[in-house]
Amino acid sequence: MLARLLVGIVRLLVGAYPQWIGSQPIATRRVYFANHASHLDTMALWAALPPVLRRNTRPVAAKDYWSRGVRALIAKRGLNAVLIDRQRGTSEGDPLEPLHAALEAGDSLILFPEGTRNAEATLLPFKSGLYHLAERHPDVEFVAVYLDNARRSLPKGSLLPVPLICTVRFGAPVVLAAGETKAAFLERARNAVMELA
């Protein structure tokens, strides 16, 4: 119920229209990785997915931000988000373990490898988590996504979205090549997102 309401609000305000350029909306485990410019990004990408894919696609979100108040309700009940601890050293073990567990349970993920919202048109360097997920889960598709206009729809610091059309472009899967270095894979993945701009 809450999920349908959230999707309806996003579609009404910004459209979140999907364009499947290099892939198709099929039911397979995926990691959708995208540029990150706005709090609207997660909702726009999630709303752009067909309902059958949305049911098993879980956004990755920062535990310190999304585990309190109304945000916790949206993250857990609305989006079924995977919450991670983004502060290194504050938890034991692999910080990516919740993501590994979700993928191993058959879910797909939405993540933003820049690690934070970026006000610039050029993407920040990608964090290494994307590489470690690709290395451990070679059977999962890693699909590049570009969110167009989300930055202008809900700029950093704004409370209410501006009703602008947001397009969500889904590109081709990026496959970790045998022997490919972390730096090379992350740069190739970053370029795959920028090429969709």
Summary of the structure (lengths in Angstrom):
residues: 197
radius of gyration: 15.7
end to end distance: 33.0
largest distance: 45.9
contacts: 606
relative contact order: 0.23
helix: 37%
strand: 19%
